[in-house]
């Protein structure tokens, strides 16, 4: 498996993996130097993708900073460490740019909570709606979210595969 930066030519191969969001928003993220979009390739096919966000303003309770965005892996390729590898690469990229990084996860998304629990140093719960990152993709009204980490980025807790 190869993990690399996404290019505009990858957009048609990312499109089937989108869960929420639009291909135009992915294209915008690829063009933004303050964001990272990655793809995971296997046998010449894009089997996963992930992105980051950079929020320049505080939106309490979420602080300004670099955030992990969405990660998606094609069904037949799940449970093989691809989402973990994509997340570790994004965290390493953020580590080069900031001393802190953040992630908002829907409290009902057990797979995402499990992924992040193994990678982050700490987490706190937030009650209610968070509008940064976008609530339509992270949390609905009254939903608890996990915000992590509240501590500075340190070395990765797991090695990148």
C-alpha positions as CSV (number, residue, x, y, z in Angstrom):
1,X,0.0,0.0,0.0
2,X,1.2,3.5,-0.9
3,X,0.1,6.6,1.0
4,X,0.7,9.9,-0.8
5,X,-0.6,13.4,-1.2
6,X,-3.7,13.6,-3.3
7,X,-3.7,15.4,-6.7
8,X,-6.6,16.9,-8.6
9,X,-6.4,13.9,-10.9
10,X,-7.4,11.7,-8.0
11,X,-10.8,13.4,-7.5
12,X,-12.8,10.9,-9.6
13,X,-11.2,8.0,-7.6
14,X,-11.9,9.7,-4.3
15,X,-15.6,10.5,-5.2
16,X,-16.9,6.9,-4.5
17,X,-15.4,7.1,-1.0
18,X,-17.0,10.3,0.0
19,X,-19.4,10.1,3.0
20,X,-20.7,13.7,3.3
21,X,-19.0,16.6,1.7
22,X,-18.5,17.2,-2.0
23,X,-15.8,16.6,-4.5
24,X,-15.6,20.4,-4.9
25,X,-14.7,20.6,-1.2
26,X,-12.0,18.0,-1.6
27,X,-10.6,19.8,-4.6
28,X,-10.5,23.0,-2.5
29,X,-8.7,21.2,0.3
30,X,-6.1,19.8,-2.2
31,X,-5.4,23.4,-3.4
32,X,-5.1,24.8,0.1
33,X,-1.4,24.9,1.4
34,X,-2.7,25.0,5.0
35,X,-4.4,21.6,4.6
36,X,-3.4,18.1,3.7
37,X,-5.3,15.6,1.6
38,X,-3.9,12.0,1.4
39,X,-4.9,8.9,-0.6
40,X,-4.1,5.3,0.1
41,X,-3.4,3.2,-3.0
42,X,-3.4,-0.5,-3.4
43,X,-2.9,-2.3,-6.7
44,X,-3.2,1.0,-8.4
45,X,-6.6,1.8,-6.9
46,X,-7.5,4.5,-4.4
47,X,-8.8,2.5,-1.4
48,X,-8.8,5.3,1.1
49,X,-8.4,9.0,1.6
50,X,-8.2,11.5,4.5
51,X,-7.9,15.3,5.0
52,X,-7.1,18.0,7.5
53,X,-8.7,21.3,8.3
54,X,-7.1,24.5,9.6
55,X,-9.4,26.8,11.5
56,X,-8.1,30.2,12.1
57,X,-10.5,31.3,14.8
58,X,-11.8,29.9,18.0
59,X,-15.4,28.6,18.0
60,X,-16.0,27.7,21.6
61,X,-15.7,25.1,22.8
62,X,-13.5,24.2,19.8
63,X,-10.2,26.2,19.7
64,X,-8.5,27.5,16.5
65,X,-5.9,25.2,15.1
66,X,-5.2,22.1,12.9
67,X,-7.9,19.4,12.9
68,X,-8.1,16.0,11.5
69,X,-10.9,16.0,8.9
70,X,-12.6,12.9,7.5
71,X,-11.1,9.6,6.7
72,X,-12.7,6.9,4.6
73,X,-11.6,3.5,3.5
74,X,-13.3,1.3,0.8
75,X,-15.3,-1.5,2.4
76,X,-13.2,-4.4,1.2
77,X,-10.1,-2.7,2.6
78,X,-11.3,-1.9,6.1
79,X,-9.7,-3.4,9.2
80,X,-6.3,-3.5,7.6
81,X,-4.7,-0.4,9.3
82,X,-5.3,2.0,6.4
83,X,-7.3,4.6,8.4
84,X,-4.6,4.4,11.2
85,X,-1.8,4.9,8.7
86,X,-3.7,7.9,7.0
87,X,-4.3,9.4,10.5
88,X,-0.7,9.0,11.6
89,X,0.6,10.6,8.4
90,X,-1.8,13.6,9.0
91,X,-0.7,13.9,12.6
92,X,2.9,13.9,11.6
93,X,2.2,16.6,9.0
94,X,0.4,18.7,11.7
95,X,3.3,18.1,14.2
96,X,5.6,19.9,11.7
97,X,3.2,23.0,11.8
98,X,1.9,23.3,15.3
99,X,2.4,22.1,18.9
100,X,-1.2,21.1,19.2
101,X,-3.7,19.3,17.0
102,X,-7.4,18.6,17.4
103,X,-10.1,16.2,16.3
104,X,-13.9,16.3,16.8
105,X,-15.5,12.9,16.6
106,X,-19.3,12.1,16.7
107,X,-19.9,10.3,20.0
108,X,-21.9,7.7,18.1
109,X,-19.1,6.8,15.7
110,X,-17.6,3.8,17.5
111,X,-15.0,3.0,14.7
112,X,-13.7,6.6,14.7
113,X,-13.6,6.7,18.5
114,X,-11.6,3.5,18.6
115,X,-9.2,4.7,16.0
116,X,-8.5,8.0,17.8
117,X,-8.3,6.4,21.3
118,X,-5.2,4.5,20.2
119,X,-3.5,7.6,18.7
120,X,-4.1,10.5,21.0
121,X,-2.7,11.4,24.3
122,X,-5.9,12.6,25.9
123,X,-9.5,13.5,25.2
124,X,-12.3,15.5,26.7
125,X,-16.0,15.4,26.1
126,X,-18.0,18.3,24.7
127,X,-21.7,18.6,25.0
128,X,-23.8,20.1,22.3
129,X,-23.2,21.2,18.8
130,X,-19.7,22.1,17.6
131,X,-19.7,24.3,14.5
132,X,-15.9,24.1,14.0
133,X,-15.3,21.7,12.3
134,X,-18.6,21.5,10.3
135,X,-21.5,20.2,12.5
136,X,-23.1,18.5,9.5
137,X,-20.3,16.0,9.3
138,X,-19.3,15.8,13.0
139,X,-22.1,16.3,15.4
140,X,-25.7,17.1,15.6
141,X,-27.7,19.0,18.3
142,X,-27.2,17.6,21.7
143,X,-24.6,15.1,20.6
144,X,-21.4,14.7,22.8
145,X,-18.2,14.9,20.9
146,X,-14.7,13.8,21.8
147,X,-12.1,16.6,21.4
148,X,-8.6,15.4,21.4
149,X,-5.9,16.0,22.3
150,X,-5.9,18.8,24.9
151,X,-2.2,18.4,25.3
152,X,0.7,19.2,22.9
153,X,1.6,16.8,20.1
154,X,4.4,14.5,21.1
155,X,6.0,11.7,19.3
156,X,3.5,9.3,17.6
157,X,2.1,6.7,20.0
158,X,2.3,4.0,17.2
159,X,4.7,3.7,14.4
160,X,3.6,4.6,10.8
161,X,3.2,1.6,8.7
